[in-house]
Amino acid sequence: QLVESGGGLVQPGGSLRLSCVATGYDLRYTSIGWFRQIAGNEREGVACLNAGNGNMWYSDSVKGRFTYSRDVAKNTVYLQMNRVKPEDANTYYCADNRDSVDYWGQGTQVIVSS
């Protein structure tokens, strides 16, 4: 199970840190990504850590502003959002794929407003 938290209201230019706790398994062996909603029911990738090779990936829209990190002891991944823009307002989800099945958290909402 994946559970996100940390969403809320942030001013443009501000910062927010999202958390995603994995329960029931060790997240070191899975590539957990952060996603957000786009048109319709589609979700776009925001950031992801490849657990196999340690490579980090960011979408162009957040590169240089968002930072993905992981705390193995807490079985948690984070998305540090800096210099937040109005267009970053969205519901953010963490997800991974285990044994060919996609697992999604319930999402945490980020509101950007002054």
RAJO-V302792 format. One line per field, one symbol per residue. phi: phi as a letter, one per 20 degrees, with the letter a starting at -180 (. if undefined). psi: psi as a letter, one per 30 degrees, with the letter a starting at -180 (. if undefined). A space follows every 50 residues. Layout:
phi = ???
psi = ???
This chain:
phi = .dcebofrecegnecbcecceecnbeffdbeeddcbfcgmdfcdfdbbde ffdmfdccfffdgnddcebbdffelcdcceddlfdgfefredcdbbcclm dedcfencedddbe
psi = kkjllflakklkfalkkkljkkkfljffgkjklkllkakbglkkkelkkj fefgkkkkleffkfekkklkjeefhklljjjlhkleffklkkklllkkhg kkkkaflkkkkjk.
